[in-house]
Amino acid sequence: MTTLTQQLADHQAGFKQRVPGERAAMMEAAAAQLRASGIEAQALKVGASMPALTLPDATGQPVDLRALNAAGPLVIVFYRGGWCPYCNLELREWQRLLPQLRELGATLVAISPQTPDNSLSTAEKNELAFPVLSDSSLAAAKAFGIDFTMSSELVELYSRVGNDLPTLNGNGQWVLPIPATYLIDRNGVVACVHVEADYRQRAEPQDVLARLRYA
């Protein structure tokens, strides 16, 4: 089976062929600028305690992350939204590996700023069997230190292609989390973290599973 890293690279190659060079260059520049901002260094680090957070799931029911963690290790995947093809590839790969994750006694949740209704659409489209939580308030993104306000150039571009994030996220803001994957041990401590300013790059799920097996 092709790794997530390869799937993302294949999609990126196809994207560059499909879109105007000016648009691709703008996205490249925005990713480089975000990385240069130092946001990755500001994110919650290994050894930190997981913040106390309760977020609504795709049906609007509250989910306490610490309660999930009480049952064993917790994997938290922050993604941008169901409109992002890289995010959908990531979520589907985690779904494929979900049985292996559960065999290791771990629980998986995915978090985005989308409203519960839009999270439900993402879960249904990708046939996800794990909780997809809504962080419209951005409380989780801020607590993990991975939120950023989009540049005016990106706002214009996203608006032009129909990604009205203030409406999709129900908060009136052009704010997103950078993609991040956190492994929280059974004591509520960050055991492993992968944060990435470039939205086209994600943690390889197989690496997270290997870390769980080692633990």
C-alpha atoms as a printed R data frame, in Angstrom:
    type eleno elety resid chain resno       x      y       z
1   ATOM     1    CA   MET     A     1   0.000  0.000   0.000
2   ATOM     2    CA   THR     A     2   1.290  3.470  -0.883
3   ATOM     3    CA   THR     A     3   2.300  5.534   2.146
4   ATOM     4    CA   LEU     A     4   0.513  8.763   2.995
5   ATOM     5    CA   THR     A     5   3.724 10.655   2.191
6   ATOM     6    CA   GLN     A     6   3.685  9.262  -1.344
7   ATOM     7    CA   GLN     A     7  -0.029  9.955  -1.781
8   ATOM     8    CA   LEU     A     8   0.511 13.582  -0.773
9   ATOM     9    CA   ALA     A     9   3.478 13.930  -3.127
10  ATOM    10    CA   ASP     A    10   1.463 12.486  -6.010
11  ATOM    11    CA   HIS     A    11  -1.386 14.916  -5.364
12  ATOM    12    CA   GLN     A    12   1.025 17.843  -5.147
13  ATOM    13    CA   ALA     A    13   2.589 16.891  -8.492
14  ATOM    14    CA   GLY     A    14  -0.841 16.736 -10.109
15  ATOM    15    CA   PHE     A    15  -1.845 20.060  -8.562
16  ATOM    16    CA   LYS     A    16   1.169 21.798 -10.089
17  ATOM    17    CA   GLN     A    17   0.157 20.497 -13.504
18  ATOM    18    CA   ARG     A    18  -3.483 21.554 -13.162
19  ATOM    19    CA   VAL     A    19  -3.283 25.095 -11.792
20  ATOM    20    CA   PRO     A    20  -1.767 28.291 -13.176
21  ATOM    21    CA   GLY     A    21   1.867 28.783 -12.244
22  ATOM    22    CA   GLU     A    22   1.076 32.076 -10.509
23  ATOM    23    CA   ARG     A    23  -1.330 30.367  -8.106
24  ATOM    24    CA   ALA     A    24   1.120 27.563  -7.344
25  ATOM    25    CA   ALA     A    25   3.870 30.094  -6.697
26  ATOM    26    CA   MET     A    26   1.627 32.040  -4.326
27  ATOM    27    CA   MET     A    27   0.882 28.903  -2.310
28  ATOM    28    CA   GLU     A    28   4.591 28.052  -2.175
29  ATOM    29    CA   ALA     A    29   5.436 31.543  -0.938
30  ATOM    30    CA   ALA     A    30   2.687 31.474   1.685
31  ATOM    31    CA   ALA     A    31   3.924 28.146   3.070
32  ATOM    32    CA   ALA     A    32   7.498 29.452   3.231
33  ATOM    33    CA   GLN     A    33   6.362 32.640   4.947
34  ATOM    34    CA   LEU     A    34   4.389 30.703   7.530
35  ATOM    35    CA   ARG     A    35   7.366 28.469   8.297
36  ATOM    36    CA   ALA     A    36   9.588 31.552   8.645
37  ATOM    37    CA   SER     A    37   7.159 32.981  11.209
38  ATOM    38    CA   GLY     A    38   8.363 30.400  13.728
39  ATOM    39    CA   ILE     A    39   4.925 28.923  14.341
40  ATOM    40    CA   GLU     A    40   6.300 25.374  14.479
41  ATOM    41    CA   ALA     A    41   8.538 26.317  17.422
42  ATOM    42    CA   GLN     A    42   5.550 27.787  19.284
43  ATOM    43    CA   ALA     A    43   3.518 24.564  19.159
44  ATOM    44    CA   LEU     A    44   2.983 22.391  22.237
45  ATOM    45    CA   LYS     A    45   6.057 20.219  22.699
46  ATOM    46    CA   VAL     A    46   6.978 16.718  23.872
47  ATOM    47    CA   GLY     A    47   6.755 16.519  27.655
48  ATOM    48    CA   ALA     A    48   3.919 19.038  27.957
49  ATOM    49    CA   SER     A    49   0.579 18.085  29.484
50  ATOM    50    CA   MET     A    50  -2.393 17.869  27.153
51  ATOM    51    CA   PRO     A    51  -4.696 20.880  27.627
52  ATOM    52    CA   ALA     A    52  -8.108 20.241  29.180
53  ATOM    53    CA   LEU     A    53 -10.537 20.580  26.267
54  ATOM    54    CA   THR     A    54 -14.111 19.594  25.487
55  ATOM    55    CA   LEU     A    55 -15.209 19.911  21.859
56  ATOM    56    CA   PRO     A    56 -18.419 19.005  20.017
57  ATOM    57    CA   ASP     A    57 -18.341 16.011  17.699
58  ATOM    58    CA   ALA     A    58 -19.983 15.918  14.266
59  ATOM    59    CA   THR     A    59 -23.415 15.475  15.874
60  ATOM    60    CA   GLY     A    60 -22.879 18.293  18.365
61  ATOM    61    CA   GLN     A    61 -22.242 16.038  21.374
62  ATOM    62    CA   PRO     A    62 -19.473 17.197  23.728
63  ATOM    63    CA   VAL     A    63 -16.293 15.108  23.804
64  ATOM    64    CA   ASP     A    64 -13.819 15.482  26.682
65  ATOM    65    CA   LEU     A    65 -10.302 14.772  25.410
66  ATOM    66    CA   ARG     A    66  -9.046 13.882  28.879
67  ATOM    67    CA   ALA     A    67 -11.859 11.370  29.284
68  ATOM    68    CA   LEU     A    68 -10.801  9.701  26.018
69  ATOM    69    CA   ASN     A    69  -7.192  9.725  27.185
70  ATOM    70    CA   ALA     A    70  -8.160  7.992  30.431
71  ATOM    71    CA   ALA     A    71  -8.776  4.821  28.413
72  ATOM    72    CA   GLY     A    72  -5.238  4.800  26.973
73  ATOM    73    CA   PRO     A    73  -2.994  6.622  24.498
74  ATOM    74    CA   LEU     A    74  -4.682  9.277  22.387
75  ATOM    75    CA   VAL     A    75  -3.741 10.332  18.851
76  ATOM    76    CA   ILE     A    76  -4.942 13.822  17.911
77  ATOM    77    CA   VAL     A    77  -4.844 14.880  14.258
78  ATOM    78    CA   PHE     A    78  -5.391 18.569  13.524
79  ATOM    79    CA   TYR     A    79  -6.511 19.163   9.934
80  ATOM    80    CA   ARG     A    80  -7.638 22.263   8.044
81  ATOM    81    CA   GLY     A    81 -11.045 21.147   6.771
82  ATOM    82    CA   GLY     A    82 -12.915 18.849   4.431
83  ATOM    83    CA   TRP     A    83 -12.313 21.296   1.561
84  ATOM    84    CA   CYS     A    84  -8.578 20.452   1.706
85  ATOM    85    CA   PRO     A    85  -7.628 17.450  -0.492
86  ATOM    86    CA   TYR     A    86  -4.445 16.832   1.499
87  ATOM    87    CA   CYS     A    87  -6.516 16.610   4.682
88  ATOM    88    CA   ASN     A    88  -8.897 14.100   3.086
89  ATOM    89    CA   LEU     A    89  -5.993 11.901   2.023
90  ATOM    90    CA   GLU     A    90  -4.674 12.043   5.577
91  ATOM    91    CA   LEU     A    91  -8.020 11.210   7.173
92  ATOM    92    CA   ARG     A    92  -8.626  8.278   4.826
93  ATOM    93    CA   GLU     A    93  -5.195  6.835   5.570
94  ATOM    94    CA   TRP     A    94  -5.869  7.025   9.297
95  ATOM    95    CA   GLN     A    95  -9.205  5.305   8.710
96  ATOM    96    CA   ARG     A    96  -7.419  2.502   6.838
97  ATOM    97    CA   LEU     A    97  -5.048  2.009   9.761
98  ATOM    98    CA   LEU     A    98  -7.686  2.444  12.470
99  ATOM    99    CA   PRO     A    99  -7.874 -1.308  13.295
100 ATOM   100    CA   GLN     A   100  -4.118 -1.390  13.918
101 ATOM   101    CA   LEU     A   101  -4.349  1.698  16.100
102 ATOM   102    CA   ARG     A   102  -7.115  0.188  18.189
103 ATOM   103    CA   GLU     A   103  -5.217 -3.082  18.562
104 ATOM   104    CA   LEU     A   104  -2.516 -1.035  20.272
105 ATOM   105    CA   GLY     A   105  -5.087  0.291  22.736
106 ATOM   106    CA   ALA     A   106  -5.100  3.828  21.362
107 ATOM   107    CA   THR     A   107  -7.941  6.190  20.470
108 ATOM   108    CA   LEU     A   108  -7.943  8.546  17.474
109 ATOM   109    CA   VAL     A   109  -9.686 11.903  17.078
110 ATOM   110    CA   ALA     A   110  -9.432 14.479  14.302
111 ATOM   111    CA   ILE     A   111  -9.970 18.191  14.950
112 ATOM   112    CA   SER     A   112 -10.650 21.059  12.537
113 ATOM   113    CA   PRO     A   113 -12.212 24.534  12.845
114 ATOM   114    CA   GLN     A   114 -15.241 23.414  10.821
115 ATOM   115    CA   THR     A   115 -18.715 23.588  12.319
116 ATOM   116    CA   PRO     A   116 -20.204 20.246  13.459
117 ATOM   117    CA   ASP     A   117 -22.381 20.110  10.317
118 ATOM   118    CA   ASN     A   118 -19.373 20.494   8.050
119 ATOM   119    CA   SER     A   119 -17.415 18.016  10.170
120 ATOM   120    CA   LEU     A   120 -20.249 15.536   9.668
121 ATOM   121    CA   SER     A   121 -19.994 16.008   5.899
122 ATOM   122    CA   THR     A   122 -16.249 15.312   6.083
123 ATOM   123    CA   ALA     A   123 -16.794 12.185   8.186
124 ATOM   124    CA   GLU     A   124 -19.476 10.863   5.832
125 ATOM   125    CA   LYS     A   125 -17.546 11.645   2.649
126 ATOM   126    CA   ASN     A   126 -14.450  9.824   3.917
127 ATOM   127    CA   GLU     A   127 -16.392  7.077   5.743
128 ATOM   128    CA   LEU     A   128 -14.618  7.808   9.019
129 ATOM   129    CA   ALA     A   129 -15.271  5.616  12.040
130 ATOM   130    CA   PHE     A   130 -13.460  7.825  14.549
131 ATOM   131    CA   PRO     A   131 -14.596 11.090  16.189
132 ATOM   132    CA   VAL     A   132 -14.279 14.231  14.077
133 ATOM   133    CA   LEU     A   133 -14.404 17.201  16.429
134 ATOM   134    CA   SER     A   134 -15.285 20.836  15.789
135 ATOM   135    CA   ASP     A   135 -12.977 23.597  17.013
136 ATOM   136    CA   SER     A   136 -14.916 26.580  15.676
137 ATOM   137    CA   SER     A   137 -13.939 28.563  18.766
138 ATOM   138    CA   LEU     A   138 -10.262 27.807  17.953
139 ATOM   139    CA   ALA     A   139  -9.778 26.939  21.636
140 ATOM   140    CA   ALA     A   140  -7.909 23.728  20.784
141 ATOM   141    CA   ALA     A   141  -5.764 25.280  18.051
142 ATOM   142    CA   LYS     A   142  -4.772 28.083  20.418
143 ATOM   143    CA   ALA     A   143  -4.126 25.731  23.346
144 ATOM   144    CA   PHE     A   144  -1.787 23.653  21.173
145 ATOM   145    CA   GLY     A   145  -0.162 26.803  19.751
146 ATOM   146    CA   ILE     A   146  -0.842 25.993  16.100
147 ATOM   147    CA   ASP     A   147  -3.322 28.692  15.001
148 ATOM   148    CA   PHE     A   148  -2.479 31.396  12.472
149 ATOM   149    CA   THR     A   149  -4.304 34.202  10.688
150 ATOM   150    CA   MET     A   150  -4.213 33.907   6.916
151 ATOM   151    CA   SER     A   151  -2.533 36.602   4.836
152 ATOM   152    CA   SER     A   152  -4.621 38.951   2.699
153 ATOM   153    CA   GLU     A   153  -3.241 37.249  -0.421
154 ATOM   154    CA   LEU     A   154  -4.428 33.844   0.774
155 ATOM   155    CA   VAL     A   155  -7.808 35.233   1.810
156 ATOM   156    CA   GLU     A   156  -8.289 36.611  -1.701
157 ATOM   157    CA   LEU     A   157  -7.203 33.323  -3.294
158 ATOM   158    CA   TYR     A   158  -9.373 31.130  -1.072
159 ATOM   159    CA   SER     A   159 -12.353 33.395  -1.635
160 ATOM   160    CA   ARG     A   160 -11.837 33.205  -5.380
161 ATOM   161    CA   VAL     A   161 -11.914 29.396  -5.388
162 ATOM   162    CA   GLY     A   162 -14.991 29.239  -3.139
163 ATOM   163    CA   ASN     A   163 -13.459 28.332   0.220
164 ATOM   164    CA   ASP     A   164 -15.374 30.716   2.479
165 ATOM   165    CA   LEU     A   165 -13.680 29.698   5.717
166 ATOM   166    CA   PRO     A   166 -15.386 32.255   7.988
167 ATOM   167    CA   THR     A   167 -18.707 30.622   7.038
168 ATOM   168    CA   LEU     A   168 -17.484 27.005   6.897
169 ATOM   169    CA   ASN     A   169 -15.962 27.427  10.351
170 ATOM   170    CA   GLY     A   170 -18.852 29.452  11.731
171 ATOM   171    CA   ASN     A   171 -16.613 31.968  13.472
172 ATOM   172    CA   GLY     A   172 -16.222 34.777  10.939
173 ATOM   173    CA   GLN     A   173 -12.443 34.426  10.979
174 ATOM   174    CA   TRP     A   174  -9.746 33.586   8.444
175 ATOM   175    CA   VAL     A   175  -7.831 31.469  10.947
176 ATOM   176    CA   LEU     A   176  -6.560 27.912  10.521
177 ATOM   177    CA   PRO     A   177  -4.403 25.440  12.428
178 ATOM   178    CA   ILE     A   178  -1.210 24.253  10.814
179 ATOM   179    CA   PRO     A   179  -1.438 20.472  10.278
180 ATOM   180    CA   ALA     A   180  -0.321 18.690  13.441
181 ATOM   181    CA   THR     A   181  -0.360 15.192  14.900
182 ATOM   182    CA   TYR     A   182   0.018 14.591  18.623
183 ATOM   183    CA   LEU     A   183   0.483 11.304  20.464
184 ATOM   184    CA   ILE     A   184  -0.618 11.679  24.081
185 ATOM   185    CA   ASP     A   185   0.481  8.908  26.459
186 ATOM   186    CA   ARG     A   186  -1.841  7.345  29.030
187 ATOM   187    CA   ASN     A   187  -0.651  9.886  31.609
188 ATOM   188    CA   GLY     A   188  -1.833 12.821  29.510
189 ATOM   189    CA   VAL     A   189   1.668 13.859  28.448
190 ATOM   190    CA   VAL     A   190   2.727 14.642  24.869
191 ATOM   191    CA   ALA     A   191   4.898 11.689  23.830
192 ATOM   192    CA   CYS     A   192   5.335 12.520  20.150
193 ATOM   193    CA   VAL     A   193   4.496 15.519  17.982
194 ATOM   194    CA   HIS     A   194   4.631 16.405  14.303
195 ATOM   195    CA   VAL     A   195   3.786 19.981  13.327
196 ATOM   196    CA   GLU     A   196   4.154 21.228   9.782
197 ATOM   197    CA   ALA     A   197   3.841 24.768   8.417
198 ATOM   198    CA   ASP     A   198   3.585 23.363   4.890
199 ATOM   199    CA   TYR     A   199  -0.017 22.168   4.538
200 ATOM   200    CA   ARG     A   200   1.071 19.598   1.925
201 ATOM   201    CA   GLN     A   201   3.151 17.643   4.465
202 ATOM   202    CA   ARG     A   202   1.732 15.455   7.236
203 ATOM   203    CA   ALA     A   203   2.914 12.975   9.847
204 ATOM   204    CA   GLU     A   204   3.227  9.468   8.431
205 ATOM   205    CA   PRO     A   205   0.629  7.374  10.321
206 ATOM   206    CA   GLN     A   206   2.862  4.306  10.137
207 ATOM   207    CA   ASP     A   207   5.504  6.212  12.121
208 ATOM   208    CA   VAL     A   208   2.965  7.001  14.843
209 ATOM   209    CA   LEU     A   209   1.935  3.338  14.991
210 ATOM   210    CA   ALA     A   210   5.589  2.339  15.290
211 ATOM   211    CA   ARG     A   211   5.993  4.727  18.213
212 ATOM   212    CA   LEU     A   212   2.930  3.215  19.882
213 ATOM   213    CA   ARG     A   213   4.328 -0.297  19.435
214 ATOM   214    CA   TYR     A   214   7.641  0.808  20.924
215 ATOM   215    CA   ALA     A   215   5.885  2.375  23.903
